[in-house]
Amino acid sequence: MENKENLVQAGVDNEAPEQIRVRAEKRARLLAEGNDPYPVELPLTTTIKQVVADYQHLVIDEKSPEPVGIAGRVMLVRGSGKLQFVVLQDGEGNRIQIMLSAAEVGLDSLKAFKTDVDLGDHLFVYGPVMRSKRGELSVFAVPTAEVPAWKLAAKAIRPLPKTFVAEDGTEMTLSEEVRIRRRYLDMIVRPAAREMVRFRAGVVRSLRDYFHEAGFIEIETPMLQNIHGGAAARPFKTHMNAFDTELFLRIAPELFLKRAVVGGVEKVFEINRNFRNEGADSSHSPEFTMLEAYEAYGTYDTMAKRTQEFIQKAARDTFGTEKVILSDGSEYDLSGQWASISFYDCISEALGEEISPMTPIERLRQIADEREIGYADHAVAGKIAEEIFEALVGDHLYLPTFVRDYPVDTSPLVRQHRSLPGRVEKWDLYVRGFELATAYSELVDPVIQRQRFEEQALAAANGDPEAMILDEDFLEAMEQGMPPTGGMGMGLDRLLMALTGEGIRETITFPLTKRQ
């Protein structure tokens, strides 16, 4: 097919790259010949992974007593004349060599293979397993009356990206832009991308197992909410035509999970998506997965113990150790009892002067200005203190560390500290210089909660875009009586960052990207 009409029939534009045009033409020709390059079913008997596991005992030239039918993606083709060697790869990255000989498959079949099959195609092969003269485990393609020696399982119109090792040993692979935008290519050519998908699934399974074994009940709370709440963050807005009303994508499940506690679900958790209309960087994504858990009659101390337990369990379950190896080859130790420090004490130590909830906001602004630490004009004293903490302390907390007892004016959903004025019973967990999780002794007094919401409304009026909105329905739920409760939240994507050393866009399988 050389003319434009034939290319249109093949389903490609005349301006498409040559390799795409050639592959599309092959697809069209195969269809015209009655050979469907996308069969609905194939006579598979096993997998590449299973073949590799089951036939390691074979010696050179020894064949398995029974043939196997396997399929995989074509990653390499070599050979000439009457013998072709093919490398197939499955979804986990397991590979096996395929041998096609004219003596077994016939000259016409071998010619068709050379003509029709390209790198990246999915291929079915049938025949006995053997070890080649070079000692490589292989499937030797042999047809029967019922089963062909080989068959296209899916024709790839686009070629695989070129990856190779340069003469100086540098690995030439996909750019970060391509890896993020076309994760499917990343998973085809880069083992680490496939491993991350499995690590993530393993961590989620471990977390669920922990909470189920501890007697927690998993529920799902609304993604679409009339009022955004549960965190200080900017929401995404949408419009519901049926109700003709503005709705928000949730920024946190907290207020609904607390409603469940009021209703008698005294141990509850959720692992699900949150959405925050804010910046995106190496540790923040506008769409992310959150774990939140609440335990009646627990405190922030209860949740600290649980958080350490389930993170250490996730490391053991997924990686086999609490001393994980990060992507740069370094070891990160999650074992033992984690450190615990006071929010105000560590700021005071870093500055060489005492800082407390009583420190005037003017002094906090002066300290931040002297050290070129940014803060918003509408920021309250506690928020400026938090900015100072992040710059001087938080960014440098490498080993797992609980930072305890935060300012009351930045924590509208947290119980007043039982013995320290101006503070709340809240901790943030820091690992490798970033915040991983947070927990509260939850505020359960509906009168104080209403006062806190009113203070948030005033902050919003003063220009704070992250201030919470007064949620009358939630307050009514609290007025039914909420038991003393410990609650915690953790970003799942950030937990993968902590366990692997990768950035957040590597831990999310399909992260949001700006439209090209």
ChimeraX attribute file (.defattr): number of C-alpha atoms within 10 A of each C-alpha:
attribute: neighborCount
match mode: 1-to-1
recipient: residues
	/A:1	16
	/A:2	10
	/A:3	8
	/A:4	13
	/A:5	11
	/A:6	14
	/A:7	20
	/A:8	15
	/A:9	13
	/A:10	20
	/A:11	14
	/A:12	19
	/A:13	14
	/A:14	15
	/A:15	10
	/A:16	11
	/A:17	11
	/A:18	10
	/A:19	12
	/A:20	17
	/A:21	23
	/A:22	18
	/A:23	21
	/A:24	23
	/A:25	22
	/A:26	21
	/A:27	23
	/A:28	19
	/A:29	17
	/A:30	14
	/A:31	14
	/A:32	10
	/A:33	9
	/A:34	8
	/A:35	14
	/A:36	18
	/A:37	22
	/A:38	15
	/A:39	11
	/A:40	8
	/A:41	7
	/A:42	15
	/A:43	15
	/A:44	13
	/A:45	11
	/A:46	12
	/A:47	16
	/A:48	24
	/A:49	17
	/A:50	11
	/A:51	19
	/A:52	16
	/A:53	10
	/A:54	11
	/A:55	16
	/A:56	12
	/A:57	12
	/A:58	17
	/A:59	15
	/A:60	14
	/A:61	14
	/A:62	13
	/A:63	19
	/A:64	15
	/A:65	9
	/A:66	8
	/A:67	17
	/A:68	22
	/A:69	24
	/A:70	24
	/A:71	24
	/A:72	24
	/A:73	25
	/A:74	24
	/A:75	18
	/A:76	14
	/A:77	17
	/A:78	9
	/A:79	11
	/A:80	9
	/A:81	10
	/A:82	14
	/A:83	14
	/A:84	17
	/A:85	18
	/A:86	20
	/A:87	18
	/A:88	27
	/A:89	22
	/A:90	18
	/A:91	13
	/A:92	14
	/A:93	19
	/A:94	15
	/A:95	21
	/A:96	19
	/A:97	22
	/A:98	25
	/A:99	20
	/A:100	25
	/A:101	19
	/A:102	16
	/A:103	11
	/A:104	15
	/A:105	20
	/A:106	15
	/A:107	14
	/A:108	10
	/A:109	18
	/A:110	21
	/A:111	14
	/A:112	10
	/A:113	16
	/A:114	13
	/A:115	10
	/A:116	17
	/A:117	20
	/A:118	23
	/A:119	18
	/A:120	22
	/A:121	23
	/A:122	23
	/A:123	22
	/A:124	23
	/A:125	29
	/A:126	25
	/A:127	26
	/A:128	18
	/A:129	28
	/A:130	26
	/A:131	22
	/A:132	20
	/A:133	10
	/A:134	8
	/A:135	12
	/A:136	16
	/A:137	24
	/A:138	24
	/A:139	29
	/A:140	26
	/A:141	24
	/A:142	22
	/A:143	17
	/A:144	10
	/A:145	5
	/A:146	7
	/A:147	15
	/A:148	18
	/A:149	20
	/A:150	22
	/A:151	22
	/A:152	21
	/A:153	21
	/A:154	20
	/A:155	22
	/A:156	22
	/A:157	20
	/A:158	17
	/A:159	13
	/A:160	16
	/A:161	14
	/A:162	9
	/A:163	12
	/A:164	11
	/A:165	10
	/A:166	9
	/A:167	7
	/A:168	6
	/A:169	8
	/A:170	9
	/A:171	11
	/A:172	11
	/A:173	16
	/A:174	17
	/A:175	9
	/A:176	12
	/A:177	10
	/A:178	14
	/A:179	20
	/A:180	20
	/A:181	17
	/A:182	13
	/A:183	19
	/A:184	16
	/A:185	16
	/A:186	21
	/A:187	20
	/A:188	20
	/A:189	19
	/A:190	17
	/A:191	13
	/A:192	13
	/A:193	20
	/A:194	19
	/A:195	14
	/A:196	19
	/A:197	15
	/A:198	14
	/A:199	21
	/A:200	19
	/A:201	12
	/A:202	16
	/A:203	24
	/A:204	17
	/A:205	14
	/A:206	20
	/A:207	19
	/A:208	20
	/A:209	15
	/A:210	18
	/A:211	19
	/A:212	15
	/A:213	10
	/A:214	11
	/A:215	12
	/A:216	20
	/A:217	17
	/A:218	17
	/A:219	14
	/A:220	12
	/A:221	18
	/A:222	11
	/A:223	16
	/A:224	16
	/A:225	17
	/A:226	13
	/A:227	18
	/A:228	25
	/A:229	25
	/A:230	19
	/A:231	20
	/A:232	20
	/A:233	20
	/A:234	20
	/A:235	24
	/A:236	16
	/A:237	14
	/A:238	13
	/A:239	11
	/A:240	11
	/A:241	8
	/A:242	6
	/A:243	8
	/A:244	8
	/A:245	10
	/A:246	14
	/A:247	19
	/A:248	20
	/A:249	21
	/A:250	27
	/A:251	27
	/A:252	27
	/A:253	28
	/A:254	23
	/A:255	20
	/A:256	18
	/A:257	26
	/A:258	28
	/A:259	19
	/A:260	20
	/A:261	23
	/A:262	19
	/A:263	14
	/A:264	13
	/A:265	19
	/A:266	22
	/A:267	24
	/A:268	23
	/A:269	27
	/A:270	23
	/A:271	22
	/A:272	18
	/A:273	18
	/A:274	20
	/A:275	21
	/A:276	21
	/A:277	15
	/A:278	15
	/A:279	9
	/A:280	15
	/A:281	11
	/A:282	11
	/A:283	16
	/A:284	17
	/A:285	22
	/A:286	17
	/A:287	17
	/A:288	20
	/A:289	18
	/A:290	21
	/A:291	21
	/A:292	22
	/A:293	26
	/A:294	30
	/A:295	26
	/A:296	20
	/A:297	13
	/A:298	19
	/A:299	22
	/A:300	25
	/A:301	18
	/A:302	18
	/A:303	24
	/A:304	23
	/A:305	12
	/A:306	17
	/A:307	20
	/A:308	18
	/A:309	14
	/A:310	18
	/A:311	21
	/A:312	18
	/A:313	20
	/A:314	25
	/A:315	23
	/A:316	17
	/A:317	17
	/A:318	20
	/A:319	17
	/A:320	11
	/A:321	16
	/A:322	21
	/A:323	17
	/A:324	22
	/A:325	16
	/A:326	15
	/A:327	13
	/A:328	9
	/A:329	10
	/A:330	11
	/A:331	15
	/A:332	20
	/A:333	15
	/A:334	20
	/A:335	17
	/A:336	9
	/A:337	11
	/A:338	14
	/A:339	11
	/A:340	15
	/A:341	13
	/A:342	14
	/A:343	25
	/A:344	22
	/A:345	17
	/A:346	18
	/A:347	23
	/A:348	15
	/A:349	13
	/A:350	14
	/A:351	14
	/A:352	9
	/A:353	10
	/A:354	13
	/A:355	19
	/A:356	18
	/A:357	18
	/A:358	9
	/A:359	13
	/A:360	11
	/A:361	17
	/A:362	10
	/A:363	12
	/A:364	20
	/A:365	20
	/A:366	12
	/A:367	16
	/A:368	18
	/A:369	12
	/A:370	9
	/A:371	12
	/A:372	11
	/A:373	17
	/A:374	13
	/A:375	17
	/A:376	11
	/A:377	11
	/A:378	15
	/A:379	18
	/A:380	16
	/A:381	21
	/A:382	22
	/A:383	21
	/A:384	23
	/A:385	27
	/A:386	20
	/A:387	19
	/A:388	24
	/A:389	20
	/A:390	18
	/A:391	16
	/A:392	18
	/A:393	17
	/A:394	25
	/A:395	15
	/A:396	14
	/A:397	19
	/A:398	13
	/A:399	15
	/A:400	24
	/A:401	22
	/A:402	26
	/A:403	23
	/A:404	24
	/A:405	23
	/A:406	26
	/A:407	25
	/A:408	23
	/A:409	18
	/A:410	22
	/A:411	21
	/A:412	26
	/A:413	22
	/A:414	25
	/A:415	25
	/A:416	23
	/A:417	17
	/A:418	9
	/A:419	9
	/A:420	11
	/A:421	13
	/A:422	16
	/A:423	25
	/A:424	27
	/A:425	26
	/A:426	30
	/A:427	26
	/A:428	25
	/A:429	25
	/A:430	22
	/A:431	25
	/A:432	18
	/A:433	18
	/A:434	20
	/A:435	24
	/A:436	24
	/A:437	23
	/A:438	23
	/A:439	28
	/A:440	29
	/A:441	28
	/A:442	28
	/A:443	22
	/A:444	21
	/A:445	16
	/A:446	18
	/A:447	11
	/A:448	15
	/A:449	20
	/A:450	17
	/A:451	13
	/A:452	21
	/A:453	20
	/A:454	16
	/A:455	18
	/A:456	22
	/A:457	16
	/A:458	15
	/A:459	18
	/A:460	16
	/A:461	12
	/A:462	13
	/A:463	13
	/A:464	20
	/A:465	14
	/A:466	16
	/A:467	23
	/A:468	25
	/A:469	18
	/A:470	20
	/A:471	15
	/A:472	12
	/A:473	12
	/A:474	17
	/A:475	19
	/A:476	12
	/A:477	19
	/A:478	22
	/A:479	14
	/A:480	12
	/A:481	14
	/A:482	22
	/A:483	20
	/A:484	17
	/A:485	24
	/A:486	27
	/A:487	29
	/A:488	27
	/A:489	24
	/A:490	21
	/A:491	22
	/A:492	25
	/A:493	24
	/A:494	26
	/A:495	22
	/A:496	22
	/A:497	25
	/A:498	25
	/A:499	26
	/A:500	22
	/A:501	22
	/A:502	19
	/A:503	17
	/A:504	23
	/A:505	22
	/A:506	23
	/A:507	22
	/A:508	23
	/A:509	18
	/A:510	14
	/A:511	17
	/A:512	15
	/A:513	12
	/A:514	6
	/A:515	5
	/A:516	4
